[in-house]
Amino acid sequence: MKENLNGSIIYLFIFITLLITISSCSSIKDVKYFKDIPDSVQRVELAKLHYTDPVVQTDDILSVNIQTADPTATVALTQGNVQNSAVGSSSVGATGTQTIAGYLVDKNGMIELPVIGKIEVRGLTIEQARELIRSNAAKFYRDPTVNIRFANFRVNILGEVNKPGTYVLSNEKVTILDALGLAGDMTIYGKRDNVVLIRQDDNGNRMLVHLDLTSSKVLSSPYYYLRQNDYIYVEPSKTKLVASDAIQTRNIAIGTSVLSIVILLFTAIYNHK
């Protein structure tokens, strides 16, 4: 009787050990980027990536600053930047509504500037739009200087990242790695080999692209640089479901341990008799 009981206790301890080991192993994740680059290689030559300037789209907000020789005219033109509401994110990733000063590109692709009037900028790069505005401003002012940029260049980052949200950027030359850095990087449960990029083209058509960040080839991908209003979705791995049950697994392990202690005490008392 005692031998059978002692044998049961041994099997119980083996079961608890296996349970804890399996639970620990299931939570270990491979979080390395660019796995195809050996650790011993100090320099890797990548294919040259051509950067294409983003073009102005409908509903973009452009910050336009026109300087002239007439201070009064300059003030009037600068104050023409109207306040627009846009979805934005703070430095800590909290999504909310921000007020952005600039000219909204209407459904016809036009912006309306004081005195100068309406100008169609849809489909133009920032450089092209700057030159077009400068040439139109030159009809009213002598030697105008024009500065223009996107005021609401934003990307949306969702899924298994530490700080999901919508981020308004001051620089339009942003990469997918830059965006993930803003979002605090992926969590250990994010699938680095299947990051989804959703992009809308100039005709309103949406495309869906899968990017593998475990491969250095992504650095040469035409989708490495982001465009305004891109969506990045980091898919959770299968072990996320296991991790969600971690508390339940822990409680089972604790309960089993308590039970084993009770059995040990009972066995010690029984053997003492």
Buried (B, 14 or more C-beta within 10 A) or exposed (E): EEEEBEEEBEEBBEEBEEBBEEBEEBEEBEEEBBBEEEEEEEEEEEEEEEEEEBBBBBEBBBBBBBBBEEEEBBEBBBEBBEEBEBBBBEEEBEBEEBEBBBBBBBEEBBBEBBBBEEBBBBEBBBEBBBBBBBEBBBEBBEEBBBEBBBBBBBBBBBBBBEBBBBBBBEEBEBBBBBBBEBBBBBBBBBBBBBBBBBBBEEEEEEEEEEBBBBBBBBBEBEBBBBBBBBBBBBBBBEBBEBBEEEEEBEEBBEEBBEEBEEBEEEBEEEEEE
